[in-house]
Amino acid sequence: MERKIYKELLAWKGSPDRKPLILQGARQVGKTYIVNYFAGKEYSNSVYCNFEKDEGLRDFFGDLTPEKIIKKLSLYKRREIFRENTLIIFDEIQACPGAITSLKYFNEEANGYHIIALGSLLGVSVNRENFSFPVGKVQFMTLYPLDFEEYLMARGESELIALIGECYEKNAPLDSAFHERALDYYKEYLFVGGMPEAVEEYGKNHNPELVRIIQQTILESYQNDMSKYNRQSEIPKTRIVYKNISTQLAKENRKFQYKNIKQGGRASEFENAIEWLCLAGIASQNYRVEQIMLPLNAYRSLTDFKFYMNDVGLCGASQDIHYEDIIGENPLLDNFKGGLTENYVFNQLTENGLSLYYWTSGTSAEVDFITRIGEDIIPIEVKANINNRSRSLGVYAGRYKPGYAVRISQKNFGFENGTKSVPLYAVFCIG
């Protein structure tokens, strides 16, 4: 399964300033697969170490001298380790604090060894435990679930991707037959999402029920992590907040509200649970920006935010949304579909490296996303269907005079009255 991060891994391998790499990402997004695939393609050999499954490996990091660690790993794995030509893989590195600290010494004393460390819950562990973290001595990358472009790659639609990119750049409509095909794939993606196992299963058998079983298994594994890597008092709070993310996306006002978790709920009660979910990479906050000024992050509200899950397929699965409801555009799903669509757009834009916020003008107007693209602060409105009414976008444009605005919907490409129309299937082009 082709992943766009492969090019970034190649650039890391060839960089003269290469440091040990930490590849972050939630469980089940394909970190172990892509790194082992990369090792097989680009290196003479590799040494794979999983600190969660093989606890004995942790003993090798009492002495953090790189050459001593290499000698022990080589003997234990019965494989010679060569500078430049062997990829050393430290999986579930959060289970071995010594291995995390050792990355500093590999960078300073033995940077000829190529090391990639993987950690699904590294952020949680570093935040909660007394780790000596090698600040400035490692490089970071993040692997997300497959975005929609990667989904199309997995479905063998490279030519369709090229057509979408060309129409995006030219603001020219995509031929109606291809437009409808791309929308059909988008609707599939809303159900399947981007978790690699779910994408692979649907590509092989086109069986939504088998996809849903995989999604539920992933959700259960996240619930298990909430118990295994969390304080006892925070476990029930973390679970109820996670379940509440998709529930609150079904509401007309999608601002995350503690009172909707339980009667009388307060931020102080649930802030640790929210932090855990964000550090684990399975949810993200999108804050309201109070003023349209640079830097946007300096003007964000500290209390008002929307909450999104890391994968749109898991978001639908958490509420047991049926495949037919999405494909057939069941009108009874309209409220939740709006939140599901926002979740999809947030994930796509985040994977493109954009920092996102949202904007409101009291109760009279709301713009779903505000971001900086190039030198411009751009408002982005999201519609689940083909609706072209843009009162909120008009209020924003009248007040702040942006260089242009973006409306994402089922409508074809175009540019009119200062607004760039982007079909839902082309969000991966924005950035």
DAKA-V753850 format. One record per backbone hydrogen bond with DSSP energy under -1.0 kcal/mol. CO is the residue of the C=O (numbers start at 1). NH is the residue of the N-H. E is the energy in kcal/mol with one decimal. If there is no record, write none. Layout:
co->{CO | CO}
nh->{NH | NH}
e->{E | E}
This chain:
co->{3 | 4 | 5 | 6 | 7 | 8 | 9 | 10 | 12 | 15 | 20 | 21 | 22 | 23 | 24 | 26 | 30 | 31 | 32 | 33 | 34 | 35 | 36 | 37 | 38 | 39 | 45 | 47 | 49 | 50 | 54 | 55 | 56 | 57 | 58 | 65 | 66 | 67 | 68 | 69 | 70 | 71 | 72 | 73 | 74 | 82 | 85 | 85 | 87 | 88 | 89 | 90 | 91 | 92 | 93 | 96 | 97 | 98 | 101 | 102 | 103 | 104 | 105 | 106 | 110 | 112 | 114 | 115 | 116 | 117 | 118 | 121 | 122 | 123 | 124 | 125 | 129 | 133 | 134 | 139 | 141 | 147 | 148 | 149 | 150 | 151 | 152 | 153 | 157 | 158 | 159 | 160 | 161 | 162 | 163 | 164 | 165 | 166 | 167 | 167 | 175 | 176 | 177 | 178 | 179 | 180 | 181 | 182 | 183 | 184 | 185 | 186 | 187 | 188 | 189 | 194 | 195 | 196 | 197 | 198 | 199 | 200 | 201 | 202 | 207 | 208 | 209 | 210 | 211 | 212 | 213 | 214 | 215 | 216 | 217 | 218 | 219 | 220 | 221 | 222 | 224 | 225 | 231 | 234 | 235 | 236 | 237 | 238 | 239 | 240 | 244 | 245 | 247 | 248 | 257 | 258 | 258 | 262 | 266 | 267 | 270 | 271 | 272 | 273 | 274 | 275 | 276 | 277 | 278 | 282 | 284 | 286 | 287 | 288 | 291 | 295 | 296 | 297 | 299 | 304 | 305 | 306 | 308 | 311 | 312 | 313 | 314 | 316 | 317 | 322 | 323 | 324 | 325 | 330 | 331 | 333 | 334 | 335 | 336 | 337 | 338 | 339 | 340 | 341 | 342 | 343 | 344 | 345 | 346 | 347 | 348 | 349 | 350 | 357 | 358 | 359 | 361 | 365 | 367 | 369 | 370 | 371 | 373 | 376 | 378 | 379 | 380 | 381 | 385 | 390 | 391 | 392 | 393 | 394 | 395 | 396 | 397 | 405 | 406 | 407 | 408 | 409 | 414 | 416 | 418 | 419 | 420 | 421 | 422 | 423 | 424 | 426 | 427}
nh->{6 | 7 | 9 | 10 | 11 | 12 | 13 | 14 | 15 | 18 | 139 | 117 | 141 | 119 | 143 | 29 | 34 | 35 | 36 | 37 | 38 | 39 | 40 | 41 | 42 | 43 | 87 | 89 | 91 | 54 | 57 | 58 | 59 | 60 | 61 | 69 | 70 | 71 | 72 | 73 | 74 | 75 | 76 | 77 | 79 | 86 | 44 | 45 | 47 | 116 | 49 | 118 | 51 | 95 | 96 | 100 | 101 | 102 | 104 | 106 | 107 | 108 | 109 | 110 | 113 | 84 | 88 | 21 | 90 | 23 | 93 | 125 | 126 | 127 | 128 | 129 | 131 | 135 | 137 | 22 | 24 | 151 | 152 | 153 | 154 | 155 | 157 | 156 | 161 | 162 | 163 | 164 | 165 | 166 | 167 | 168 | 169 | 170 | 171 | 172 | 179 | 180 | 181 | 182 | 183 | 184 | 185 | 186 | 187 | 188 | 189 | 190 | 191 | 192 | 193 | 146 | 199 | 200 | 201 | 202 | 203 | 204 | 205 | 206 | 211 | 212 | 213 | 214 | 215 | 216 | 217 | 218 | 219 | 220 | 221 | 222 | 223 | 224 | 225 | 226 | 228 | 229 | 234 | 238 | 239 | 240 | 241 | 242 | 243 | 244 | 248 | 249 | 250 | 251 | 260 | 261 | 262 | 265 | 270 | 271 | 274 | 275 | 276 | 277 | 278 | 279 | 280 | 282 | 281 | 310 | 308 | 306 | 358 | 301 | 293 | 298 | 299 | 300 | 290 | 288 | 256 | 286 | 284 | 315 | 316 | 317 | 318 | 321 | 320 | 326 | 327 | 328 | 330 | 333 | 334 | 337 | 338 | 339 | 340 | 341 | 342 | 343 | 344 | 345 | 346 | 347 | 348 | 349 | 350 | 351 | 352 | 354 | 353 | 370 | 289 | 367 | 364 | 361 | 359 | 380 | 357 | 378 | 376 | 373 | 371 | 406 | 369 | 408 | 410 | 394 | 395 | 396 | 397 | 398 | 399 | 400 | 401 | 420 | 381 | 422 | 383 | 424 | 421 | 419 | 405 | 416 | 407 | 414 | 409 | 426 | 427 | 429 | 430}
e->{-1.6 | -1.1 | -2.1 | -2.2 | -2.1 | -2.2 | -2.4 | -1.9 | -1.1 | -1.3 | -2.6 | -3.6 | -2.1 | -1.4 | -3.0 | -1.2 | -2.4 | -2.1 | -2.1 | -2.5 | -2.4 | -2.4 | -2.1 | -1.7 | -2.4 | -1.7 | -1.8 | -3.1 | -3.7 | -2.4 | -1.5 | -1.5 | -1.3 | -1.5 | -1.5 | -2.0 | -2.7 | -2.1 | -2.1 | -2.6 | -2.6 | -2.1 | -2.7 | -2.8 | -1.8 | -1.5 | -1.4 | -1.4 | -2.4 | -2.6 | -2.8 | -3.4 | -2.2 | -1.9 | -2.0 | -1.5 | -2.3 | -2.1 | -1.4 | -2.3 | -2.0 | -2.0 | -2.9 | -1.3 | -1.7 | -2.3 | -2.9 | -2.6 | -2.3 | -3.1 | -2.6 | -2.4 | -2.9 | -1.8 | -2.0 | -2.7 | -1.7 | -2.4 | -2.1 | -3.1 | -3.2 | -2.1 | -2.3 | -2.1 | -2.4 | -1.3 | -2.7 | -1.8 | -2.0 | -1.9 | -2.0 | -2.4 | -2.4 | -2.1 | -2.4 | -2.2 | -2.0 | -1.8 | -1.3 | -1.4 | -2.8 | -2.6 | -1.7 | -2.8 | -2.1 | -2.1 | -2.1 | -2.3 | -2.4 | -2.1 | -2.5 | -2.0 | -1.1 | -3.2 | -2.6 | -3.0 | -2.3 | -2.8 | -2.2 | -2.4 | -2.3 | -1.7 | -2.6 | -1.8 | -1.7 | -2.5 | -1.7 | -1.8 | -2.5 | -2.6 | -2.0 | -2.2 | -2.5 | -2.1 | -2.0 | -2.0 | -2.0 | -2.3 | -2.1 | -1.8 | -2.5 | -2.8 | -1.3 | -2.8 | -2.2 | -2.0 | -2.3 | -2.2 | -2.1 | -1.6 | -2.6 | -1.2 | -1.0 | -1.2 | -1.2 | -1.6 | -1.4 | -2.3 | -1.1 | -2.0 | -2.2 | -2.3 | -2.2 | -2.1 | -2.0 | -2.7 | -2.2 | -1.6 | -1.1 | -1.6 | -2.6 | -2.6 | -1.8 | -3.7 | -1.6 | -1.3 | -1.8 | -1.1 | -3.5 | -2.3 | -2.9 | -2.7 | -2.5 | -1.8 | -2.1 | -2.3 | -2.2 | -2.4 | -1.5 | -1.2 | -2.6 | -2.3 | -2.3 | -2.1 | -1.5 | -3.2 | -1.6 | -1.1 | -2.8 | -2.5 | -1.9 | -2.3 | -2.2 | -2.5 | -2.8 | -2.3 | -2.3 | -2.7 | -2.3 | -2.2 | -1.1 | -2.0 | -1.9 | -2.9 | -3.1 | -2.8 | -1.9 | -2.6 | -2.0 | -3.1 | -1.4 | -3.4 | -1.8 | -2.3 | -2.0 | -2.4 | -2.1 | -3.3 | -3.0 | -2.5 | -2.3 | -2.5 | -2.7 | -2.3 | -1.4 | -2.9 | -2.0 | -3.4 | -2.8 | -2.7 | -3.1 | -1.9 | -3.0 | -1.7 | -2.3 | -2.3 | -2.5 | -1.2 | -1.5 | -2.4 | -1.0 | -2.0 | -1.8}
